[in-house]
Amino acid sequence: MSTISFDSLPPGTLYPWSGPVPAGWLPCDGRALPRFKFPALHRAVGNTYGDAGVLDFKIPDMRGRYPENGEWTEAHKYIIKT
């Protein structure tokens, strides 16, 4: 069985997480981001999660969303690869 490196996941990947957000990832909190600062993420998600103007785009807001199966606490969150 092969494993996938966490760092090799493509931009736009959503991942359930607990603990501090690792480098290269952002919490899925619906914020607007500048397209020029996160070009790979913008190419991956575009305006899927809302248009924030000419220079910005939004990432998904997954706060309060939980996986259907498994244990989940308030300490858990979703993160998105930048």
One Martini backbone bead per residue (centre of mass of N, CA, C, O) as a GRO file, in nm:
protein
   82
    1MET     BB    1   0.096   0.037   0.024
    2SER     BB    2   0.048   0.363  -0.043
    3THR     BB    3   0.149   0.694   0.026
    4ILE     BB    4   0.064   1.030   0.093
    5SER     BB    5   0.187   1.328   0.094
    6PHE     BB    6   0.088   1.608   0.246
    7ASP     BB    7   0.265   1.804   0.054
    8SER     BB    8   0.145   1.672  -0.230
    9LEU     BB    9  -0.101   1.811  -0.222
   10PRO     BB   10  -0.319   1.996  -0.380
   11PRO     BB   11  -0.452   2.270  -0.443
   12GLY     BB   12  -0.772   2.275  -0.265
   13THR     BB   13  -0.744   2.087  -0.043
   14LEU     BB   14  -0.939   1.921   0.186
   15TYR     BB   15  -0.888   1.897   0.555
   16PRO     BB   16  -0.895   1.741   0.841
   17TRP     BB   17  -0.821   1.909   1.163
   18SER     BB   18  -0.582   1.919   1.443
   19GLY     BB   19  -0.456   2.205   1.537
   20PRO     BB   20  -0.221   2.359   1.403
   21VAL     BB   21  -0.167   2.522   1.121
   22PRO     BB   22   0.004   2.448   0.860
   23ALA     BB   23   0.216   2.508   0.638
   24GLY     BB   24   0.032   2.575   0.339
   25TRP     BB   25  -0.224   2.642   0.513
   26LEU     BB   26  -0.581   2.701   0.575
   27PRO     BB   27  -0.851   2.797   0.713
   28CYS     BB   28  -1.201   2.731   0.669
   29ASP     BB   29  -1.339   3.076   0.690
   30GLY     BB   30  -1.420   3.257   0.420
   31ARG     BB   31  -1.201   3.418   0.321
   32ALA     BB   32  -1.029   3.665   0.161
   33LEU     BB   33  -0.803   3.656  -0.121
   34PRO     BB   34  -0.528   3.722  -0.298
   35ARG     BB   35  -0.448   3.625  -0.611
   36PHE     BB   36  -0.136   3.702  -0.617
   37LYS     BB   37  -0.065   3.525  -0.346
   38PHE     BB   38  -0.276   3.266  -0.455
   39PRO     BB   39  -0.266   3.127  -0.752
   40ALA     BB   40  -0.307   2.818  -0.716
   41LEU     BB   41  -0.569   2.836  -0.555
   42HIS     BB   42  -0.730   2.999  -0.760
   43ARG     BB   43  -0.713   2.790  -0.988
   44ALA     BB   44  -0.863   2.566  -0.823
   45VAL     BB   45  -1.136   2.752  -0.717
   46GLY     BB   46  -1.186   3.032  -0.777
   47ASN     BB   47  -1.546   3.123  -0.740
   48THR     BB   48  -1.690   2.890  -0.578
   49TYR     BB   49  -1.700   3.068  -0.280
   50GLY     BB   50  -1.687   3.346  -0.406
   51ASP     BB   51  -1.688   3.679  -0.481
   52ALA     BB   52  -1.425   3.948  -0.400
   53GLY     BB   53  -1.356   4.064  -0.666
   54VAL     BB   54  -1.095   4.136  -0.876
   55LEU     BB   55  -0.845   4.054  -0.654
   56ASP     BB   56  -1.035   3.836  -0.520
   57PHE     BB   57  -1.104   3.541  -0.313
   58LYS     BB   58  -1.270   3.255  -0.185
   59ILE     BB   59  -1.298   3.046   0.077
   60PRO     BB   60  -1.420   2.814   0.253
   61ASP     BB   61  -1.689   2.765   0.497
   62MET     BB   62  -1.641   2.510   0.762
   63ARG     BB   63  -1.773   2.609   0.997
   64GLY     BB   64  -1.957   2.366   1.170
   65ARG     BB   65  -1.844   2.124   1.011
   66TYR     BB   66  -1.899   1.768   0.977
   67PRO     BB   67  -1.843   1.462   0.962
   68GLU     BB   68  -2.043   1.191   0.937
   69ASN     BB   69  -1.800   1.031   1.042
   70GLY     BB   70  -1.689   1.035   1.350
   71GLU     BB   71  -1.488   1.212   1.552
   72TRP     BB   72  -1.576   1.544   1.687
   73THR     BB   73  -1.452   1.863   1.766
   74GLU     BB   74  -1.384   2.194   1.824
   75ALA     BB   75  -1.072   2.143   1.750
   76HIS     BB   76  -1.173   2.092   1.483
   77LYS     BB   77  -1.090   2.132   1.127
   78TYR     BB   78  -1.066   2.286   0.823
   79ILE     BB   79  -0.838   2.268   0.550
   80ILE     BB   80  -0.637   2.445   0.297
   81LYS     BB   81  -0.449   2.426   0.022
   82THR     BB   82  -0.212   2.668  -0.126
   0.00000   0.00000   0.00000
